[in-house]
Amino acid sequence: MSHASADALLETLLLPFTAGDLAWPVADTVRFLGARDGWPLRQFPLRHLVCEQTFKPLADALEHAGLIVSGANVASSASTPDALVLALLPRQREQARALLAQAVSRAIPGGRVVVCVPNNEGAKSAQADLARLAGSVDARTKNHCRVFWTPPLAAIHDEALLDAWRALDAPRPILDGTLVSRPGVFAWDRIDPASELLAEHLSTDLSGQGADLGTGWGYLALEVLRRNPRVTALDLYDADLRALPLAQANLATQTTVATLAFHWHDVCAGLPRRYDFIVSNPPFHAASREARPDIGRGFIAAAAAALQPGGRLWLVANRHLPYEDVLDASFARVTTHAQRDGFKVIEAAKPA
């Protein structure tokens, strides 16, 4: 969202209602896929609003605001269709198409789907995709965003396409076929070169209880266990709820004596227990394209607070990201083990 703030995106999503194009349902359920909170939402009665959000910091913010929040894949278990389905789409095209199919599937006969996408993140393509499912759409633009909505949905325009797009979010084999992933998870169909560099230089004497912060589909955790047979427990943390079942499935292929646990968690909020070692390839952006080095610094601070006095953090990051200040402030010893292809591998020991 390089040209649209979160509130501007919400304001544009709700423009058809504030401009009088559509009426907000008063007594029927409104479902918000990819939900986020903000002042534009507060213009409407929210008693019947159900928010779906798989990114933990946004889900926590919605809950703290007193809204009803569900995690991922609720559509399959929800029993009551919705009079209105709002959606903010992810950038990844297959994941976005799956969410559009979910939105159309959720709407009752006569219900509507309303979607908003920043102009520079494929708004026109997404509008065309919704039209393929619904037959036609209306649209407005504001705040460098495009909002588009269906007519009252009487029947599915293309049932086969709807089924095909719903399946786009299903876990699928990747790489040699022994691992699984899904579109929208970080580096979903490949080994990220930064993580690969960290695995290449990772110590082989790690032992005891450890954690992988920002585990994704589980590549680094797999490498930790493969190279370090004395690890007795490994906790895998990720803010993306969609990633954790993938990591769980992929770690099930690893022969290990370690106890494994999987946590949907905002690492920057701190960790719930202490560890002998931590590995991480921290994200440096959240829901936007802009660099967010504060997230990586938050990961480092959380790791330092959670490590045992003799514990170690193994970290990989883009070489230009300014992490050295928080590393030097948080650890007695900081060593750069490798720099290649724009990345740096750092070991930080003896948390201050």
NORKAHU-V421803 format. One record per residue. RES is the residue in one small letter. PSI is psi in degrees with one decimal (* if undefined). OMEGA is omega in radians with two decimals (none if undefined). Layout:
# NORKAHU-V421803
res: {RES;RES}
psi: {PSI;PSI}
omega: {OMEGA;OMEGA}
This chain:
# NORKAHU-V421803
res: {m;s;h;a;s;a;d;a;l;l;e;t;l;l;l;p;f;t;a;g;d;l;a;w;p;v;a;d;t;v;r;f;l;g;a;r;d;g;w;p;l;r;q;f;p;l;r;h;l;v;c;e;q;t;f;k;p;l;a;d;a;l;e;h;a;g;l;i;v;s;g;a;n;v;a;s;s;a;s;t;p;d;a;l;v;l;a;l;l;p;r;q;r;e;q;a;r;a;l;l;a;q;a;v;s;r;a;i;p;g;g;r;v;v;v;c;v;p;n;n;e;g;a;k;s;a;q;a;d;l;a;r;l;a;g;s;v;d;a;r;t;k;n;h;c;r;v;f;w;t;p;p;l;a;a;i;h;d;e;a;l;l;d;a;w;r;a;l;d;a;p;r;p;i;l;d;g;t;l;v;s;r;p;g;v;f;a;w;d;r;i;d;p;a;s;e;l;l;a;e;h;l;s;t;d;l;s;g;q;g;a;d;l;g;t;g;w;g;y;l;a;l;e;v;l;r;r;n;p;r;v;t;a;l;d;l;y;d;a;d;l;r;a;l;p;l;a;q;a;n;l;a;t;q;t;t;v;a;t;l;a;f;h;w;h;d;v;c;a;g;l;p;r;r;y;d;f;i;v;s;n;p;p;f;h;a;a;s;r;e;a;r;p;d;i;g;r;g;f;i;a;a;a;a;a;a;l;q;p;g;g;r;l;w;l;v;a;n;r;h;l;p;y;e;d;v;l;d;a;s;f;a;r;v;t;t;h;a;q;r;d;g;f;k;v;i;e;a;a;k;p;a}
psi: {55.5;-22.3;6.8;121.7;168.0;-43.1;-37.0;-38.0;-45.9;-43.0;-41.4;-39.6;-39.5;4.0;-40.8;-27.7;-42.2;-26.4;-6.8;7.0;-35.3;157.1;136.6;128.7;133.7;-38.5;-11.7;162.6;134.8;127.3;136.9;105.7;133.2;34.9;151.5;156.0;159.7;165.0;-33.7;-29.3;-27.1;-0.1;-7.6;155.4;128.8;13.0;-35.6;17.0;130.5;121.4;134.4;125.1;124.7;-3.7;115.5;-46.2;-39.0;-38.8;-42.1;-41.3;-38.9;-43.7;-43.2;-25.1;-0.9;14.9;156.4;125.1;135.4;158.6;-135.5;158.8;35.4;-21.5;-36.9;-25.6;-14.0;137.3;-25.4;120.3;170.7;143.9;-29.1;132.5;117.1;147.7;132.2;120.7;146.0;166.5;-34.0;126.3;-44.2;-41.4;-40.0;-41.5;-38.7;-38.7;-37.8;-43.5;-39.2;-42.9;-47.3;-37.8;-31.5;-23.6;137.5;162.7;125.1;-7.0;171.4;157.2;130.2;127.9;144.7;138.6;136.1;144.6;-36.9;11.4;30.9;34.3;-45.3;-38.4;-41.5;-38.8;-42.9;-37.0;-44.6;-37.8;-34.1;-32.2;-36.7;-11.0;-41.4;161.6;157.2;160.3;153.9;160.3;145.0;152.1;35.1;26.5;163.7;128.3;136.8;148.2;154.5;161.4;173.5;126.5;112.9;-36.3;160.2;128.2;-39.9;92.3;-39.9;-41.6;-39.4;-46.2;-41.2;-40.6;-33.1;-35.9;-11.6;-20.8;-2.9;143.3;143.0;156.9;143.8;168.3;-115.5;7.9;-6.0;-10.9;162.1;153.2;-175.5;151.9;142.0;-24.7;147.6;130.8;52.1;-28.9;21.3;169.5;118.6;130.6;-31.1;-45.7;-37.4;-39.2;-41.7;-44.7;-36.9;-34.2;2.1;138.9;148.2;14.4;21.7;141.8;166.9;-141.9;126.8;176.7;149.0;114.3;119.0;53.9;-24.8;-135.5;4.7;13.0;-51.0;-39.3;-40.9;-43.7;-37.6;-49.2;-36.1;-35.7;-12.3;84.2;-11.7;5.7;126.6;-20.8;144.0;121.6;130.3;123.1;137.9;144.8;-13.7;108.9;-27.3;-20.0;-31.0;-41.7;-29.5;-48.0;-40.4;-43.3;-41.1;-37.2;-22.3;-17.5;-10.1;127.7;116.2;152.0;-6.2;142.4;128.6;141.9;145.4;129.1;121.9;107.6;143.7;102.5;-35.9;-15.7;-2.1;161.7;149.5;-5.3;178.3;152.6;154.7;-29.2;156.9;138.5;150.0;140.3;84.5;146.7;152.5;18.4;157.9;-103.0;9.6;170.1;-16.6;147.2;137.6;69.6;-17.6;-28.0;-46.4;-41.4;-36.5;-39.3;-43.2;-43.9;-40.7;-40.3;-45.3;-39.0;-24.0;-10.6;146.3;161.0;-34.2;16.2;165.0;143.2;126.1;122.5;142.8;144.5;161.0;138.6;-31.0;-10.1;134.8;75.6;-12.8;-33.9;-46.2;-31.2;-47.9;-33.4;-22.1;-17.1;148.6;-28.4;127.2;122.8;128.6;116.8;-24.9;147.5;122.1;140.9;34.8;6.8;159.6;138.9;124.8;136.8;127.3;127.0;159.7;75.2;138.2;*}
omega: {-3.03;3.13;-3.08;3.06;3.14;3.14;3.11;3.10;3.09;-3.14;3.14;3.09;-3.06;-3.12;3.13;3.14;3.13;3.14;3.09;3.10;-3.08;3.07;3.11;3.11;-3.10;-3.03;-3.08;-3.07;2.99;3.12;-3.08;3.14;-3.04;-2.95;2.95;-3.12;3.09;-3.06;-3.13;-3.14;-3.04;3.08;-2.98;3.04;-3.00;-3.10;-3.07;3.14;3.02;-3.09;3.02;-3.10;-3.10;3.12;-2.91;-3.14;3.11;3.09;3.11;3.14;3.10;3.12;-3.14;3.10;3.08;-3.13;3.08;-3.03;2.99;3.10;-3.03;2.94;3.13;-3.05;-3.08;-3.09;-3.12;-3.04;-3.05;3.08;-2.99;3.11;-3.14;3.05;3.04;3.14;2.90;-2.97;2.98;-3.12;-3.06;-2.93;-3.12;3.09;3.13;3.12;3.09;3.13;3.06;3.12;3.09;-3.12;-3.13;3.13;-3.06;-3.00;3.06;2.98;-3.04;3.10;-3.12;3.00;3.12;-3.00;3.06;-3.14;3.01;-3.09;-3.07;3.11;3.03;-3.08;-3.10;3.11;3.12;3.09;3.10;3.11;3.12;3.11;3.10;3.12;-2.98;3.13;3.10;3.07;2.93;-3.05;2.95;3.06;3.08;3.04;-3.10;3.13;3.09;3.02;-3.14;-3.02;-3.10;2.86;3.03;-3.01;3.13;-3.12;3.11;-3.11;-3.11;-3.05;-3.12;3.12;3.11;3.13;-3.12;-3.12;3.06;-3.10;-3.10;-3.12;-3.10;3.03;-3.11;3.13;3.05;3.09;-3.08;3.12;-3.13;3.13;-3.14;3.04;3.13;-3.14;3.10;3.01;-3.09;-3.14;-2.86;-3.04;-3.08;2.97;3.13;-3.08;3.10;3.11;3.12;3.11;3.11;3.13;-3.13;-3.07;-3.09;3.09;3.09;3.11;3.09;-3.11;3.11;-3.00;-3.08;3.14;3.02;-3.07;-3.07;-2.92;-3.08;3.14;2.90;-3.07;-3.08;3.11;3.08;-3.12;3.08;-3.09;-3.13;-3.04;-3.00;-3.07;-3.12;3.04;-3.08;3.13;3.11;3.07;-3.12;-3.10;2.97;3.10;-3.13;-3.11;-3.12;-3.09;-2.95;3.08;3.10;3.12;3.14;3.12;-3.10;3.11;3.11;3.12;-3.07;3.04;-3.09;3.03;-3.07;3.00;-3.08;3.06;-3.02;-2.97;2.94;-2.89;3.00;-3.06;-3.11;3.07;-3.14;-3.11;-2.99;-3.09;-3.08;-3.07;3.04;3.09;3.10;3.02;-3.13;2.84;-2.97;3.06;3.05;2.92;3.13;-3.12;-3.11;3.14;-3.10;3.09;3.11;3.13;3.10;3.11;3.10;3.09;3.07;3.08;-3.12;3.13;3.12;3.13;-3.13;-3.13;-3.05;-3.10;2.99;-3.09;3.11;-3.03;-3.11;3.01;2.99;-2.94;2.95;-3.11;2.97;-3.00;-3.05;-3.06;-3.00;-3.12;-3.01;-3.10;-3.13;3.06;-3.13;3.14;-3.00;-3.05;3.13;-3.13;-3.14;-3.07;3.02;-3.05;-3.08;2.98;-3.10;3.04;3.10;-3.13;3.09;3.08;-3.03;2.96;3.11;-3.03;3.11;3.14;-3.09;none}
